[in-house]
């Protein structure tokens, strides 16, 4: 993949944090704010950023947990899971949304007149949903966004196209929750939901035992079509 990647700083009123920037060949294109799982901007998230950069997007992945430690990067063993969950529990979600807003602002300045989407996984999928509801992006993608089913009061705020991916075998997000989300958005033609047979939580991550190659490939293809139509 021909990409150019580096860490950059994003300034906020209470400090600065890092964000992983991956550029496509030529350095220009529509923007994607890539929102991490609870494991930080780790190798998997950087790989995803580089993948979408190779697809022609300017990708910026903010370090959402920066207030608890810069560039925390975790794996997927039991100890990493415990620490990752503790980091998520200690994160002020409203503050995280403000950090995402700062990231969107920096990305929009970089891409100029091009459009910008958010794309996130798990915790980042929930953040992507809220980023769309906050009116910050032109489109949003949420992979197995944990907690979206508990934030359906924000459904009227969704005014941009949103794509959601869920695994049919997700042990963290039951199908009843996906059904509730689908029913809530049944009258919103801008919201598209895909459920992937045989796929567990985290099916897109090839660093995890739950990786599901077919679901990951299909979801990536669906995401590329969605982004090409809306950015």
N, C-alpha and C positions, 0 to 999 in steps of 0.2 A: 504494500500500500504506500503510495507516494503522498505522505503527509508531513507537515512541519509542526512539531509540538513543543510546547514550553509551558512553564508555570508563570502566571502573571499575578499581580496584586490588585485587589479590588478594595477601594477605600469606602469606609462607612463613618458615621458620626462617632462611633465608639471603637474604632480601630480598623485594621485592614486584615484581609484574609486572602489566601491563595485560591487560584482557580486554574485548572488544567485546560489550556487552549490548544486545540488541534485544528490545523488549517488544511483545506484541500489544495490540490495542485493549482497553482495560480493565485492562491490566497484569498479568493473571493467566492461568495455564494450566500444563500440564505443562512440564517442562524438557528442553532439549536442550543438551548440551555439544558445540559444533561445533569440530571439529579440522581445522586447516589443512593445505593442501598444503605443499610445501617453499618456497613463495613468500611465506609469511607471511600475516598477516590482511590481505590486500590487498582491492582493490575487489570482486573476485569473491567472496571469502569473506564480506565484509560484505553483499553482495547476497544471498547464500544465507541468511545470518542473518536479514536483513529479510524474505526470502521465507517462511521458516518461522515468523517472528513473525506475518506476515500470515495464516498458516495456523492461528494460535492458540497458538503455543508461546513460552515464555520461553527465549530463546537466548543462550548465553554462549560466546564464542569466545576462548580464551586465546591469548596471544602466546607460543607455545612456544619461540621462539628468543631470548627476552628476555635471556638471559645473554650473548649475542653482540652485542646491540644492541637497544634498545627499538623496538618497532613497525617492524621491518624489513618493507618492502613492495616486492615485486619484480614485474616483468612477465614476459614469456615469450619475450624475444629471447635470442640465444645467450649474451650476457654475463650476463643474469639467470639463465639455466639453470646456468651455471658457478658463480655465487655461491650459488644455491639448493642445488645439490648439495654444495658445500663446507660450507654451514651444516648440512645434514643429517648429513654425515659427522662434523662436530665436535660434534654433539649427543649427550649422554649419554642413551641411551634410557630407562634406569631412572630417571634424574632427571626426564625428561620425563613419565614415568608418575606420578611423585610430584606434579608440577605439575598434571597432569590431576586427580589425586585432590583436590588443594586446590581446584581449580575446581569439581569436583562438590560438594564440601562447601559452598562459597559458594552454588552454585545451589540445592542442597537447602534451605538456610536461607531462600532467597528464595521458593521455591515451596511451602514448608510440606509438607502431606501429599500433594501431587501427586507423580507418578512422574517419573523422569528417565531419559533415554536419551543415549547418545553417538552422534555421527554424524560421520564423517570421510572425507577424500578423500586417496588415495594414501598418503603418509607418515601423514596423519591417519587413514586407513582402518586402517592397521596399529595405530595407537594406539587406535582405537576397539575393535578386536578384543581387544587386551590389557586395555583398560578393562573390557570384559565379563568376561574371564577373571579379572581381579582382584576381581570381585564388587562393583564400585563403582556399577553402573547397573542399571536394571530391564530394559533392552533396548539393542541396539546395531545401528548401520547402518555398513557399510564399503563405500565406493565405491572400486573398483580398488585395494584395499589391498595395496600392494607389500610383499612379505616375509611375508605370512600363511602362504604355502606352506612357509616355513622355520621356522614357529613352531607346527607341528601337535602338538608335545609338550604344548601348553597346551590342546588340545582337551578333555581331561577336566575342565578347570576351567570350561568354558562351561556355566553353569547357567541362563542367561537367554536369551530369544529373540534371535537374531542374523540380520540380513539382509545379504547380500553382493551387490554389483553388479559385473559384469565386462564388458568389451568383447570381442567375439569376435575383433577385429583388434588387440588390445592388443600393441604391440611391446615392452612392458616386462614384461608378465605373460603368458607363453605359455599356451595352452589346456591343455597337459599339467599345468601348475601348478594351474589351476582344477579340472581333473579330480582331481588328488591331494587337493585341499581337499574337493571334493564326496564323494569316496570315504571320506575320514576322518570326515566328518560324516553319512554315509549313515544311520546308526542314531540320529541325534539329530533328532527331529522339530521341535525348536525352531530349527534352523538352516535358513534358506531362501536359495537361491542363484539368481540370475538372470544369464544371459549374453545380451548384446544384439548382434544381428546388425549387422555393418558398423561397429561402434563401436570407436574407437581409445582409447588411454589418455587420460584427461582429457576424456572425451566430454561431461561435464556442464558444462564451463566455456566459456561463450560468448565469452570473451576469447581463446580459443585456436583455432588452425587445426584442431585435432582435435575441436572441438565438433560433436556429432551431435544435432540437434534432436529427432528422434524418440526416440532412446535416452534423452536427458535427460528428456524429457516422461514417457516410460514409467517410468523409474526414480524420478522424483519422485512419480508416482502410486502406484507400488508402495510407496514409502517412507511416503507418507501413510496408506495402508491399514494397513501394518505398524504404524506408530506409533499409529494410532487403536485398533488391536486390543490393543496391549500397554502403553499408557500411560494 
